[in-house]
């Protein structure tokens, strides 16, 4: 799944579908940031990041915590989100 695949969910009138979109978008961004950090620490990154590594690592941790909150909310609100 890519960000573009979440457009219809984001535009839905159903709050559960908008919630799914928010969850999927966050997970997609998390995975991309994690890959960037992995590439950076293994010397495979093809650009020079502006921020220090620990800034990106902190962002990744916060995103992970946010995903956990979204998963908890999904369970409480009976919203099905798939692992991606």
Secondary structure, DSSP 8 states (H G I E B T S, - for coil): --GGGGHHHHT-SSHHHHHHHHHHHHHHHHHHHHHHHHHHHTT--SS--SS-HHHHHHHHHHHHHHHHHHHHHHHHTT------
